[in-house]
Amino acid sequence: MTKWEYVTVPLLVHATKQILDTWGEDGWELVQVVPGPNNPEQLVAYLKREKTA
């Protein structure tokens, strides 16, 4: 059975691609982007990757 680890990352509008590219290089896959809990204009990315040992 595959086990996953997850992370939430705040996205800065002017650097969204750079932020996602950086996490992607470390093996993280974007699952979803949602508005932040305190400020709907602040986006939060949910990412996952397969857990290693």
MOPE-V736589 format. One record per helix or strand. SS is the DSSP state (~ for helix, > for strand). FROM is the first residue (numbers start at 1). TO is the last residue. Records with the same first field share a line. If there is no record, write none. Layout:
BEGIN
SS = FROM-TO, FROM-TO
END
This chain:
BEGIN
> = 4-11, 29-35, 43-50
~ = 13-25
END
